[in-house]
Amino acid sequence: MDAYATSGWTALADPTRRAIFERLVERPYAVGDLAVGLPVTRPAVSQHLKVLKGAGLVVDRKAGKRRIYRVDPAGLAQLRAELDGFWTKTLAAYKAAVEQPEKGDQ
């Protein structure tokens, strides 16, 4: 098992990783460009990107000596599907609770 493999939700629980991911939602970035303005070093950004990549949230491609990272649409779609599943279950539970007769109505 990959040492960096984790769920998307766990990966995004870290504020720095979430900030990196939010920047990547806007456009692809190289590690050095992502590190600008963050309170961590460039090597730390690389480590956070490994976690995001292991969670399936980002992909990278080589561009000369640099690696360009971008959001992986499939990983984002998986998070969305999980969130939609939570919402569906919540609405079903609410519907069941509303449709139950009150004790005095029986």
ABEGO torsion letter per residue (X at the ends): XBAABBBAAAAAABAAAAAAAAAAAABBBBAAAAABGBABBAAAAAAAAAAAAAAGABBBBBBEABBBBBBBAAAAAAAAAAAAAAAAAAAAAAAAAAABBBAAAX
